[in-house]
Amino acid sequence: MILLLSFDTKLLKYAELAVKVGVNIQKDQYLYISCSTDNLKLAQIITKIAYKNGAKQVFVDISDDELVRARYEGAPKDSFDFFPPWKVQEREWLAEHGAAFLSISSQNPDLLKGIERDRIMAFQKASGQALANYYQWLQADKFSWSVIAAPSKAWAAKVFPHLPEEQQMDALWEAIFAATRIDVENPVEAWHTHDQELHSKADYLNAKQFKSLHYTAPGTDLTIELPPHHVWTGGSSISTQGQTFMANMPTEEIFTAPLKTGVNGYVSSTKPLSYGGNIIDNFTLTFKDGRIIDVKAQQGQEILASLIETDEGAHYLGEIALVPHQSPISQSDLLFYNTLFDENASNHFAIGSAYAFCIEGGKEMTSEELSAHGLNQSLTHVDFMIGSTKMNIDGITHDDQIDPIFRDGNWAF
């Protein structure tokens, strides 16, 4: 049942959801929040709720889009190879001491439009290298973590350019509340029910253990082999400390890792990709034995090519995710220009690293062991959307039988 609630009531419910379901804060646990100046109010509410639920101490890392833009425009070019070691030490210390990590996403999709490509990519590479241990732990579920979103004026204007300026922020807030089930009577319980539904889909695919998947759609004809003992997952995860958490809110996906060298054919994007403060759109990637061998994009070709050159692993896929077209975000018919939302409206892949838990026993494996089992390693992990109402996906069994997984953009089982 949909309720008519005030904005402040919805914001409180949203903050409670982030604390109780997103990171699922525990007594005497540290919490690290990253947010922008646009969303200090939400961070303040989350902090208060976290303390009420037993948090030991909350650390808030605040950024500002204007300050970020000013750096890219005015700082010396050689400064972008530097990432502050004290920020690395902070995250690693907190991770080692069982902290939970919550990110509030609100960046302007066009923040770095017109900025020299080399500056953007130098920072992306420097931060990826500096935080390599942290991201490796994150992808192995060593701690609880979650990503939510909140509007900024620039982001709201991008999503709702047809509305008067004074209505854009409210419209984006309402879209976020709808996508995260805040409008129902008990959002926490609604998320538990949704979580069970996602796990049931993952259980079906895990029982099948397909040899490969075949994707077909306009602009797409791609075969993806799956590694032996791969694991499909969706909804909540469990950290190695036994703490349940919801990594993305919203989430509608079921995902696993491909066999690094087992991707062949071509795939075309169906939604714009916001990356490094720029928009990449209408692009096609061609693969041979897992490696990207050709890149074509109508918008953002240089940025996309630079992303793929981040390191050797960025030439391969690390994630394949299934999202039905009939999902709530897709049915809203909104383009969010934000991967957290757009990836949950569409089947998608990720360039770069694979999650360790996408293979049996992966959480306990070293990087070398994960590579030996066919999972890709990289400094980057960037999702891009490829689903549509015209997409069909078949599962190929080890005895070459064909089982429909998707038909016309939706589940076939």
Secondary structure as the mmCIF struct_conf table of DSSP 4:
data_model
#
loop_
_struct_conf.conf_type_id
_struct_conf.id
_struct_conf.beg_label_comp_id
_struct_conf.beg_label_asym_id
_struct_conf.beg_label_seq_id
_struct_conf.end_label_comp_id
_struct_conf.end_label_asym_id
_struct_conf.end_label_seq_id
STRN STRN1 ILE A 2 ILE A 2
HELX_RH_AL_P HELX_RH_AL_P1 PHE A 7 LEU A 17
HELX_RH_PI_P HELX_RH_PI_P1 ALA A 18 GLY A 22
BEND BEND1 VAL A 23 VAL A 23
TURN_TY1_P TURN_TY1_P1 LYS A 27 ASP A 28
STRN STRN2 TYR A 30 SER A 36
HELX_RH_3T_P HELX_RH_3T_P1 THR A 37 ASN A 39
HELX_RH_AL_P HELX_RH_AL_P2 LEU A 40 LYS A 52
TURN_TY1_P TURN_TY1_P2 ASN A 53 GLY A 54
BEND BEND2 LYS A 56 LYS A 56
STRN STRN3 GLN A 57 SER A 63
HELX_RH_AL_P HELX_RH_AL_P3 ASP A 65 GLY A 74
BEND BEND3 ALA A 75 ALA A 75
HELX_RH_3T_P HELX_RH_3T_P2 LYS A 77 ASP A 81
HELX_RH_AL_P HELX_RH_AL_P4 PRO A 85 GLU A 96
TURN_TY1_P TURN_TY1_P3 HIS A 97 GLY A 98
STRN STRN4 ALA A 100 SER A 105
TURN_TY1_P TURN_TY1_P4 PRO A 109 GLY A 114
BEND BEND4 ILE A 115 ILE A 115
HELX_RH_AL_P HELX_RH_AL_P5 ARG A 117 ALA A 130
TURN_TY1_P TURN_TY1_P5 LEU A 131 LEU A 131
HELX_RH_AL_P HELX_RH_AL_P6 ALA A 132 GLN A 139
TURN_TY1_P TURN_TY1_P6 ALA A 140 ASP A 141
BEND BEND5 LYS A 142 PHE A 143
STRN STRN5 TRP A 145 ALA A 149
HELX_RH_AL_P HELX_RH_AL_P7 LYS A 153 VAL A 159
TURN_TY1_P TURN_TY1_P7 PRO A 161 HIS A 162
BEND BEND6 LEU A 163 LEU A 163
HELX_RH_AL_P HELX_RH_AL_P8 GLU A 165 ALA A 179
TURN_TY1_P TURN_TY1_P8 THR A 180 ASP A 183
STRN STRN6 VAL A 184 VAL A 184
BEND BEND7 GLU A 185 GLU A 185
HELX_RH_AL_P HELX_RH_AL_P9 PRO A 187 LYS A 208
BEND BEND8 LYS A 211 LYS A 211
STRN STRN7 SER A 212 ALA A 217
TURN_TY1_P TURN_TY1_P9 PRO A 218 GLY A 219
STRN STRN8 THR A 220 GLU A 225
TURN_TY1_P TURN_TY1_P10 PRO A 228 HIS A 229
STRN STRN9 HIS A 230 HIS A 230
STRN STRN10 THR A 233 GLY A 234
BEND BEND9 GLY A 235 GLY A 235
STRN STRN11 SER A 237 ILE A 238
TURN_TY1_P TURN_TY1_P11 THR A 240 GLN A 241
BEND BEND10 GLY A 242 GLY A 242
STRN STRN12 THR A 244 PHE A 245
BEND BEND11 ALA A 247 ALA A 247
STRN STRN13 ASN A 248 ASN A 248
BEND BEND12 MET A 249 PRO A 250
STRN STRN14 ILE A 254 THR A 256
TURN_TY1_P TURN_TY1_P12 LYS A 260 THR A 261
STRN STRN15 VAL A 263 SER A 268
BEND BEND13 THR A 270 LYS A 271
STRN STRN16 LEU A 273 TYR A 275
TURN_TY1_P TURN_TY1_P13 GLY A 276 GLY A 277
STRN STRN17 ASN A 278 LYS A 288
TURN_TY1_P TURN_TY1_P14 ASP A 289 GLY A 290
STRN STRN18 ARG A 291 GLN A 299
HELX_RH_AL_P HELX_RH_AL_P10 GLN A 301 ILE A 308
TURN_TY1_P TURN_TY1_P15 GLU A 309 GLU A 309
BEND BEND14 THR A 310 ASP A 311
HELX_RH_3T_P HELX_RH_3T_P3 GLU A 312 HIS A 315
BEND BEND15 TYR A 316 TYR A 316
STRN STRN19 LEU A 317 LEU A 322
TURN_TY1_P TURN_TY1_P16 HIS A 325 GLN A 326
BEND BEND16 SER A 327 SER A 327
HELX_RH_AL_P HELX_RH_AL_P11 PRO A 328 GLN A 331
TURN_TY1_P TURN_TY1_P17 SER A 332 ASP A 333
BEND BEND17 TYR A 337 TYR A 337
HELX_RH_AL_P HELX_RH_AL_P12 THR A 339 ASP A 342
HELX_RH_3T_P HELX_RH_3T_P4 GLU A 343 ALA A 345
BEND BEND18 SER A 346 SER A 346
STRN STRN20 HIS A 348 GLY A 352
HELX_LH_PP_P HELX_LH_PP_P1 SER A 353 TYR A 355
HELX_RH_3T_P HELX_RH_3T_P5 ALA A 356 CYS A 358
STRN STRN21 ILE A 359 ILE A 359
TURN_TY1_P TURN_TY1_P18 GLU A 360 GLY A 361
HELX_RH_3T_P HELX_RH_3T_P6 GLY A 362 GLU A 364
HELX_RH_AL_P HELX_RH_AL_P13 SER A 367 ALA A 372
TURN_TY1_P TURN_TY1_P19 HIS A 373 GLY A 374
BEND BEND19 LEU A 379 LEU A 379
STRN STRN22 HIS A 381 MET A 385
TURN_TY1_P TURN_TY1_P20 THR A 389 LYS A 390
STRN STRN23 ASN A 392 ILE A 396
TURN_TY1_P TURN_TY1_P21 HIS A 398 ASP A 399
STRN STRN24 ILE A 402 ARG A 407
TURN_TY1_P TURN_TY1_P22 ASP A 408 GLY A 409
STRN STRN25 ASN A 410 TRP A 411
#
